[in-house]
Amino acid sequence: GHVARGHGAPVLHWSASEVRARFRGTSIALVVDERPTHDPGVPAGDTDRLVVFVDGARHDVTLTSGRSSIPIAKGLPPGAHDVDIDKRTEPLVGDVVIKAFVVDALLDPPKPRARRIEIIGDSLATGYGVTGNGPQCPFSGETEDVTKSMAGLIAANFDADLVDVAWSGLGVYRDVQGRIDGPTVPELWLETNRKAPLDRAPDVVVVELGANDLFAPNPERAPFFAAYEALLDDVRAAYPRVEIVLATPMAWSTSPTDSVAVTGFDWVNAIMHKRGDVRLSLAKLPGRDDALGLGCTWHPGPKMHEKLAAPVIEQIRARMHW
């Protein structure tokens, strides 16, 4: 993904940022430097979580602030092993610097995956609150898991690299509180693409934005259209031949008259048709179905994320013939 480097070490900023390696030895530990944001939207003292796969076996890791050495696996059979380190939490929580692997020897890295999907989104693409027993529990790093989000499920379905530029509560031109003086996801994506560009272009870009803009009172069509189209211009300039799928905003109910559902579909659909881009298509997301279970602060639980991923998977399969 968009992994920057600080003093030569990879810095995991975005959800699903990943480091993969092969090593020889019967155990592995990681030396990391956890840098919490101390954002007011995160519980005091909260830290990032990692998902580490060793030969496919999953290990969930809760980090402590500052530098630490974390045992991951021991008693492995002698020989070569694969390790895959994924940042489970979003940059709202913090950054993780991977300082070192504690192994007998590092080997040549594994081959890259053949497919890559980049998702530009909000809390649906980070797995905000997905593992919590909602809806009243507050957000925390413990309840966020990008691997269980619609973004993680989409990438896993195609065995693709996931590049996830997503930030909870932010939108196309304003945030969920209606504020326009803070950063937007398109601005963050453009900055990220300049500072930490990908080593190769994605095959597919999914834009999953707009619900926060529309959830706040009195959304305005003109700034929404301008910001959304500017993002598409920037994506197309960065990746001239990429397939782009526009996921319509998820409504916070299943009502067919829900204003977020109606306005979101109308606006995103209009933008798609206005542009006349043959590599641009639409995936209509379903409204939130509370009967499927809720995570923290009324966000979708795992089963709803599966339902959200389904139309995007279907559209990608149809467009890419995967």
C-alpha positions as a Markdown table, in Angstrom:
| # | Residue | x | y | z |
|---|---|---|---|---|
| 1 | Gly | 0.0 | 0.0 | 0.0 |
| 2 | His | 1.0 | 3.6 | 0.5 |
| 3 | Val | 3.7 | 2.8 | 3.0 |
| 4 | Ala | 6.1 | 5.6 | 3.8 |
| 5 | Arg | 9.6 | 5.1 | 5.2 |
| 6 | Gly | 11.0 | 6.9 | 8.2 |
| 7 | His | 14.8 | 6.6 | 8.6 |
| 8 | Gly | 14.6 | 3.5 | 6.4 |
| 9 | Ala | 11.9 | 1.7 | 8.3 |
| 10 | Pro | 8.4 | 1.2 | 6.9 |
| 11 | Val | 5.7 | 3.3 | 8.6 |
| 12 | Leu | 2.2 | 1.8 | 8.6 |
| 13 | His | -0.3 | 4.7 | 8.5 |
| 14 | Trp | -3.4 | 3.6 | 6.7 |
| 15 | Ser | -5.6 | 0.6 | 7.5 |
| 16 | Ala | -4.4 | -2.6 | 5.7 |
| 17 | Ser | -0.9 | -1.2 | 5.2 |
| 18 | Glu | 1.2 | -4.3 | 4.9 |
| 19 | Val | 4.7 | -5.7 | 5.2 |
| 20 | Arg | 5.4 | -9.2 | 3.8 |
| 21 | Ala | 8.6 | -11.2 | 4.3 |
| 22 | Arg | 10.1 | -14.7 | 4.3 |
| 23 | Phe | 12.3 | -15.8 | 7.0 |
| 24 | Arg | 14.2 | -18.9 | 8.3 |
| 25 | Gly | 13.9 | -19.9 | 11.9 |
| 26 | Thr | 11.7 | -21.6 | 14.5 |
| 27 | Ser | 10.4 | -18.3 | 16.0 |
| 28 | Ile | 9.6 | -14.7 | 15.1 |
| 29 | Ala | 9.3 | -11.5 | 17.0 |
| 30 | Leu | 8.7 | -7.9 | 15.8 |
| 31 | Val | 10.4 | -4.8 | 17.0 |
| 32 | Val | 7.9 | -1.9 | 16.5 |
| 33 | Asp | 7.5 | 1.7 | 17.5 |
| 34 | Glu | 3.8 | 2.6 | 18.2 |
| 35 | Arg | 3.0 | 6.2 | 17.8 |
| 36 | Pro | -0.6 | 6.9 | 19.0 |
| 37 | Thr | -2.3 | 10.1 | 17.8 |
| 38 | His | -4.1 | 10.8 | 21.2 |
| 39 | Asp | -7.0 | 12.0 | 19.0 |
| 40 | Pro | -10.1 | 13.0 | 21.1 |
| 41 | Gly | -12.1 | 10.6 | 19.0 |
| 42 | Val | -10.1 | 7.7 | 20.4 |
| 43 | Pro | -10.2 | 6.5 | 24.1 |
| 44 | Ala | -7.3 | 7.8 | 26.2 |
| 45 | Gly | -4.3 | 5.5 | 26.0 |
| 46 | Asp | -5.6 | 3.5 | 23.1 |
| 47 | Thr | -3.2 | 2.1 | 20.5 |
| 48 | Asp | -3.0 | 0.4 | 17.2 |
| 49 | Arg | -3.7 | -3.3 | 16.5 |
| 50 | Leu | -1.9 | -5.5 | 14.0 |
| 51 | Val | -2.9 | -8.7 | 12.3 |
| 52 | Val | 0.1 | -10.9 | 11.7 |
| 53 | Phe | -0.1 | -14.1 | 9.6 |
| 54 | Val | 2.7 | -16.6 | 10.0 |
| 55 | Asp | 2.3 | -19.4 | 7.4 |
| 56 | Gly | -1.4 | -18.4 | 7.2 |
| 57 | Ala | -2.0 | -18.6 | 11.0 |
| 58 | Arg | -3.5 | -15.4 | 12.3 |
| 59 | His | -2.1 | -13.6 | 15.4 |
| 60 | Asp | -3.9 | -10.4 | 16.6 |
| 61 | Val | -1.5 | -8.0 | 18.4 |
| 62 | Thr | -2.3 | -5.1 | 20.6 |
| 63 | Leu | 0.6 | -2.6 | 20.7 |
| 64 | Thr | 1.9 | -0.5 | 23.5 |
| 65 | Ser | 2.9 | 3.1 | 23.1 |
| 66 | Gly | 6.6 | 3.5 | 22.1 |
| 67 | Arg | 9.2 | 0.9 | 21.1 |
| 68 | Ser | 8.7 | -2.7 | 22.1 |
| 69 | Ser | 9.6 | -6.2 | 21.0 |
| 70 | Ile | 6.6 | -8.5 | 20.5 |
| 71 | Pro | 6.9 | -12.3 | 20.3 |
| 72 | Ile | 4.6 | -13.5 | 17.5 |
| 73 | Ala | 5.2 | -17.3 | 17.1 |
| 74 | Lys | 7.6 | -19.9 | 18.4 |
| 75 | Gly | 8.0 | -23.6 | 18.0 |
| 76 | Leu | 7.8 | -23.4 | 14.2 |
| 77 | Pro | 9.3 | -26.2 | 12.2 |
| 78 | Pro | 12.8 | -25.6 | 10.9 |
| 79 | Gly | 13.0 | -24.0 | 7.5 |
| 80 | Ala | 11.4 | -21.1 | 5.5 |
| 81 | His | 8.3 | -19.4 | 6.7 |
| 82 | Asp | 6.1 | -16.5 | 5.4 |
| 83 | Val | 5.0 | -13.6 | 7.5 |
| 84 | Asp | 2.4 | -11.0 | 6.6 |
| 85 | Ile | 1.9 | -7.9 | 8.9 |
| 86 | Asp | -1.3 | -5.9 | 8.4 |
| 87 | Lys | -2.3 | -2.7 | 10.3 |
| 88 | Arg | -5.8 | -3.5 | 11.6 |
| 89 | Thr | -6.6 | 0.1 | 12.7 |
| 90 | Glu | -6.9 | 3.4 | 10.9 |
| 91 | Pro | -4.6 | 6.5 | 11.2 |
| 92 | Leu | -7.1 | 8.0 | 13.6 |
| 93 | Val | -5.6 | 5.7 | 16.1 |
| 94 | Gly | -1.9 | 6.0 | 15.3 |
| 95 | Asp | 1.1 | 5.0 | 13.2 |
| 96 | Val | 3.2 | 1.9 | 13.5 |
| 97 | Val | 6.9 | 1.8 | 12.5 |
| 98 | Ile | 8.3 | -1.7 | 11.8 |
| 99 | Lys | 11.8 | -1.5 | 13.1 |
| 100 | Ala | 13.0 | -5.1 | 12.8 |
| 101 | Phe | 12.2 | -8.8 | 12.5 |
| 102 | Val | 13.8 | -11.0 | 15.1 |
| 103 | Val | 14.5 | -14.2 | 13.2 |
| 104 | Asp | 17.4 | -16.4 | 12.3 |
| 105 | Ala | 17.6 | -15.0 | 8.8 |
| 106 | Leu | 15.5 | -13.0 | 6.3 |
| 107 | Leu | 15.1 | -14.6 | 2.9 |
| 108 | Asp | 14.1 | -13.2 | -0.5 |
| 109 | Pro | 10.6 | -11.7 | -0.2 |
| 110 | Pro | 7.5 | -13.5 | -1.4 |
| 111 | Lys | 6.1 | -12.8 | -4.9 |
| 112 | Pro | 3.7 | -9.9 | -5.0 |
| 113 | Arg | 0.0 | -10.8 | -5.4 |
| 114 | Ala | -1.2 | -10.6 | -9.0 |
| 115 | Arg | -4.1 | -8.3 | -8.2 |
| 116 | Arg | -4.4 | -5.0 | -6.4 |
| 117 | Ile | -7.5 | -3.1 | -5.3 |
| 118 | Glu | -7.4 | 0.4 | -3.9 |
| 119 | Ile | -10.3 | 1.7 | -1.8 |
| 120 | Ile | -10.9 | 5.3 | -1.0 |
| 121 | Gly | -13.5 | 5.5 | 1.7 |
| 122 | Asp | -14.7 | 6.3 | 5.2 |
| 123 | Ser | -15.6 | 4.1 | 8.2 |
| 124 | Leu | -17.1 | 1.4 | 6.1 |
| 125 | Ala | -13.6 | 0.8 | 4.6 |
| 126 | Thr | -11.8 | 0.8 | 8.0 |
| 127 | Gly | -14.1 | -1.6 | 9.8 |
| 128 | Tyr | -14.9 | 1.1 | 12.4 |
| 129 | Gly | -16.6 | -0.6 | 15.4 |
| 130 | Val | -17.2 | -3.8 | 13.4 |
| 131 | Thr | -16.3 | -6.3 | 16.2 |
| 132 | Gly | -18.0 | -4.4 | 19.0 |
| 133 | Asn | -21.2 | -5.5 | 20.7 |
| 134 | Gly | -23.2 | -2.5 | 19.6 |
| 135 | Pro | -24.8 | -0.2 | 19.1 |
| 136 | Gln | -24.0 | 1.8 | 22.3 |
| 137 | Cys | -20.4 | 0.8 | 22.8 |
| 138 | Pro | -17.8 | 3.6 | 22.0 |
| 139 | Phe | -15.3 | 3.3 | 19.3 |
| 140 | Ser | -11.8 | 1.9 | 20.2 |
| 141 | Gly | -8.9 | 0.3 | 18.4 |
| 142 | Glu | -10.1 | -3.0 | 19.9 |
| 143 | Thr | -13.3 | -2.9 | 17.9 |
| 144 | Glu | -11.8 | -1.8 | 14.6 |
| 145 | Asp | -10.7 | -4.5 | 12.1 |
| 146 | Val | -10.2 | -3.7 | 8.5 |
| 147 | Thr | -10.0 | -7.5 | 7.6 |
| 148 | Lys | -13.7 | -7.7 | 8.6 |
| 149 | Ser | -14.7 | -4.6 | 6.8 |
| 150 | Met | -16.3 | -4.5 | 3.3 |
| 151 | Ala | -12.8 | -3.3 | 2.0 |
| 152 | Gly | -11.1 | -6.3 | 3.5 |
| 153 | Leu | -13.7 | -8.7 | 2.3 |
| 154 | Ile | -13.6 | -7.4 | -1.3 |
| 155 | Ala | -9.8 | -7.8 | -1.5 |
| 156 | Ala | -9.9 | -11.2 | 0.1 |
| 157 | Asn | -12.5 | -12.4 | -2.3 |
| 158 | Phe | -10.1 | -11.8 | -5.2 |
| 159 | Asp | -6.9 | -12.6 | -3.3 |
| 160 | Ala | -5.8 | -9.1 | -4.1 |
| 161 | Asp | -3.5 | -6.6 | -2.3 |
| 162 | Leu | -5.7 | -4.1 | -0.4 |
| 163 | Val | -4.6 | -0.4 | -0.6 |
| 164 | Asp | -7.0 | 1.3 | 1.8 |
| 165 | Val | -7.1 | 5.1 | 2.1 |
| 166 | Ala | -10.0 | 5.7 | 4.4 |
| 167 | Trp | -10.7 | 7.8 | 7.5 |
| 168 | Ser | -13.8 | 7.5 | 9.7 |
| 169 | Gly | -16.1 | 10.5 | 9.8 |
| 170 | Leu | -14.7 | 12.3 | 6.8 |
| 171 | Gly | -16.3 | 12.8 | 3.5 |
| 172 | Val | -16.0 | 14.2 | 0.0 |
| 173 | Tyr | -16.3 | 17.9 | 0.9 |
| 174 | Arg | -17.2 | 18.0 | 4.6 |
| 175 | Asp | -17.2 | 15.7 | 7.6 |
| 176 | Val | -20.1 | 14.0 | 9.4 |
| 177 | Gln | -20.5 | 17.1 | 11.6 |
| 178 | Gly | -20.9 | 19.3 | 8.6 |
| 179 | Arg | -17.6 | 21.0 | 9.0 |
| 180 | Ile | -15.7 | 22.1 | 5.9 |
| 181 | Asp | -12.6 | 23.5 | 7.6 |
| 182 | Gly | -10.9 | 20.2 | 8.1 |
| 183 | Pro | -9.3 | 17.6 | 5.8 |
| 184 | Thr | -11.4 | 15.6 | 3.4 |
| 185 | Val | -10.7 | 12.1 | 2.1 |
| 186 | Pro | -9.9 | 13.3 | -1.5 |
| 187 | Glu | -7.3 | 15.7 | 0.0 |
| 188 | Leu | -5.7 | 13.0 | 2.1 |
| 189 | Trp | -5.6 | 10.6 | -0.9 |
| 190 | Leu | -3.9 | 13.2 | -3.1 |
| 191 | Glu | -1.4 | 14.0 | -0.4 |
| 192 | Thr | -0.7 | 10.4 | 0.3 |
| 193 | Asn | -0.3 | 9.6 | -3.4 |
| 194 | Arg | 2.3 | 12.3 | -3.7 |
| 195 | Lys | 4.3 | 11.4 | -0.6 |
| 196 | Ala | 4.1 | 7.6 | -0.7 |
| 197 | Pro | 3.1 | 6.6 | -4.3 |
| 198 | Leu | 2.4 | 2.9 | -5.0 |
| 199 | Asp | 5.1 | 0.8 | -6.7 |
| 200 | Arg | 2.5 | -0.2 | -9.3 |
| 201 | Ala | -0.9 | 1.0 | -10.1 |
| 202 | Pro | -4.0 | -0.8 | -8.8 |
| 203 | Asp | -6.2 | -2.8 | -11.1 |
| 204 | Val | -9.3 | -1.4 | -9.6 |
| 205 | Val | -10.1 | 1.7 | -7.5 |
| 206 | Val | -13.3 | 1.7 | -5.4 |
| 207 | Val | -14.6 | 5.0 | -4.2 |
| 208 | Glu | -16.8 | 4.5 | -1.2 |
| 209 | Leu | -17.6 | 8.1 | 0.0 |
| 210 | Gly | -20.5 | 10.4 | 0.5 |
| 211 | Ala | -22.5 | 9.1 | 3.4 |
| 212 | Asn | -20.8 | 11.5 | 5.9 |
| 213 | Asp | -21.4 | 14.5 | 3.6 |
| 214 | Leu | -25.1 | 13.5 | 3.3 |
| 215 | Phe | -25.7 | 12.5 | 6.9 |
| 216 | Ala | -24.9 | 16.1 | 8.1 |
| 217 | Pro | -27.8 | 18.5 | 7.6 |
| 218 | Asn | -28.4 | 20.4 | 4.4 |
| 219 | Pro | -25.9 | 18.8 | 2.0 |
| 220 | Glu | -25.1 | 21.0 | -1.0 |
| 221 | Arg | -25.0 | 19.5 | -4.4 |
| 222 | Ala | -22.4 | 21.9 | -6.0 |
| 223 | Pro | -19.5 | 21.4 | -3.6 |
| 224 | Phe | -20.2 | 17.7 | -3.4 |
| 225 | Phe | -20.1 | 17.4 | -7.2 |
| 226 | Ala | -17.0 | 19.6 | -7.5 |
| 227 | Ala | -15.0 | 17.6 | -4.9 |
| 228 | Tyr | -16.1 | 14.2 | -6.1 |
| 229 | Glu | -15.3 | 15.0 | -9.7 |
| 230 | Ala | -11.9 | 16.5 | -8.7 |
| 231 | Leu | -11.1 | 13.2 | -6.9 |
| 232 | Leu | -12.0 | 11.2 | -10.0 |
| 233 | Asp | -9.8 | 13.6 | -12.1 |
| 234 | Asp | -6.9 | 13.0 | -9.7 |
| 235 | Val | -7.4 | 9.2 | -9.7 |
| 236 | Arg | -7.6 | 9.0 | -13.5 |
| 237 | Ala | -4.5 | 11.2 | -13.8 |
| 238 | Ala | -2.6 | 8.9 | -11.4 |
| 239 | Tyr | -3.9 | 5.7 | -12.9 |
| 240 | Pro | -4.9 | 6.3 | -16.6 |
| 241 | Arg | -6.2 | 2.8 | -17.3 |
| 242 | Val | -7.6 | 1.7 | -13.9 |
| 243 | Glu | -11.1 | 0.5 | -13.6 |
| 244 | Ile | -13.0 | 2.7 | -11.1 |
| 245 | Val | -16.1 | 1.5 | -9.3 |
| 246 | Leu | -18.3 | 4.1 | -7.5 |
| 247 | Ala | -20.0 | 2.6 | -4.5 |
| 248 | Thr | -23.1 | 4.7 | -3.6 |
| 249 | Pro | -23.4 | 5.9 | 0.0 |
| 250 | Met | -24.8 | 3.5 | 2.5 |
| 251 | Ala | -28.1 | 4.7 | 4.1 |
| 252 | Trp | -28.5 | 4.3 | 7.8 |
| 253 | Ser | -31.7 | 2.3 | 7.3 |
| 254 | Thr | -33.4 | 0.0 | 4.8 |
| 255 | Ser | -36.1 | 2.5 | 4.0 |
| 256 | Pro | -36.4 | 3.2 | 0.2 |
| 257 | Thr | -37.1 | 6.8 | 1.0 |
| 258 | Asp | -34.0 | 7.3 | 3.3 |
| 259 | Ser | -32.6 | 10.7 | 2.2 |
| 260 | Val | -29.0 | 9.5 | 2.2 |
| 261 | Ala | -29.9 | 6.5 | 0.0 |
| 262 | Val | -32.0 | 8.6 | -2.4 |
| 263 | Thr | -29.7 | 11.6 | -2.7 |
| 264 | Gly | -26.5 | 9.5 | -2.6 |
| 265 | Phe | -27.6 | 7.3 | -5.5 |
| 266 | Asp | -28.9 | 10.2 | -7.5 |
| 267 | Trp | -25.8 | 12.3 | -7.1 |
| 268 | Val | -23.2 | 9.6 | -7.6 |
| 269 | Asn | -25.1 | 8.1 | -10.6 |
| 270 | Ala | -25.3 | 11.6 | -12.1 |
| 271 | Ile | -21.6 | 12.1 | -11.8 |
| 272 | Met | -20.9 | 8.7 | -13.4 |
| 273 | His | -23.1 | 9.4 | -16.4 |
| 274 | Lys | -21.8 | 13.0 | -16.7 |
| 275 | Arg | -18.2 | 11.9 | -17.1 |
| 276 | Gly | -18.8 | 9.3 | -19.9 |
| 277 | Asp | -15.7 | 7.3 | -18.8 |
| 278 | Val | -15.9 | 3.7 | -20.2 |
| 279 | Arg | -13.8 | 2.5 | -17.2 |
| 280 | Leu | -16.2 | 4.0 | -14.7 |
| 281 | Ser | -19.1 | 2.0 | -13.2 |
| 282 | Leu | -21.6 | 2.0 | -10.3 |
| 283 | Ala | -22.2 | -0.4 | -7.4 |
| 284 | Lys | -25.3 | 0.3 | -5.3 |
| 285 | Leu | -24.8 | -0.4 | -1.6 |
| 286 | Pro | -27.7 | -1.6 | 0.5 |
| 287 | Gly | -29.0 | 0.3 | 3.4 |
| 288 | Arg | -28.0 | -0.7 | 6.9 |
| 289 | Asp | -30.0 | -3.6 | 8.1 |
| 290 | Asp | -30.0 | -3.6 | 11.9 |
| 291 | Ala | -31.3 | -7.2 | 12.0 |
| 292 | Leu | -27.9 | -8.3 | 10.8 |
| 293 | Gly | -26.3 | -7.0 | 13.9 |
| 294 | Leu | -24.6 | -3.7 | 14.8 |
| 295 | Gly | -21.1 | -2.8 | 15.9 |
| 296 | Cys | -20.1 | 0.2 | 18.0 |
| 297 | Thr | -21.8 | 3.6 | 17.6 |
| 298 | Trp | -24.4 | 2.2 | 15.3 |
| 299 | His | -21.9 | 1.1 | 12.6 |
| 300 | Pro | -22.4 | -2.2 | 10.7 |
| 301 | Gly | -21.4 | -5.5 | 12.2 |
| 302 | Pro | -19.6 | -8.3 | 10.3 |
| 303 | Lys | -22.7 | -9.7 | 8.5 |
| 304 | Met | -23.7 | -6.3 | 7.3 |
| 305 | His | -20.2 | -5.7 | 5.9 |
| 306 | Glu | -20.6 | -9.0 | 4.0 |
| 307 | Lys | -23.8 | -7.6 | 2.5 |
| 308 | Leu | -22.1 | -4.3 | 1.6 |
| 309 | Ala | -19.2 | -6.0 | 0.0 |
| 310 | Ala | -21.4 | -8.2 | -2.3 |
| 311 | Pro | -22.5 | -5.7 | -4.9 |
| 312 | Val | -18.9 | -4.3 | -5.2 |
| 313 | Ile | -17.5 | -7.8 | -5.7 |
| 314 | Glu | -20.2 | -8.5 | -8.3 |
| 315 | Gln | -19.4 | -5.3 | -10.2 |
| 316 | Ile | -15.6 | -5.9 | -10.1 |
| 317 | Arg | -16.1 | -9.5 | -11.3 |
| 318 | Ala | -18.2 | -8.3 | -14.2 |
| 319 | Arg | -15.9 | -5.5 | -15.2 |
| 320 | Met | -12.6 | -7.3 | -14.7 |
| 321 | His | -13.7 | -10.9 | -15.6 |
| 322 | Trp | -12.0 | -12.2 | -12.5 |
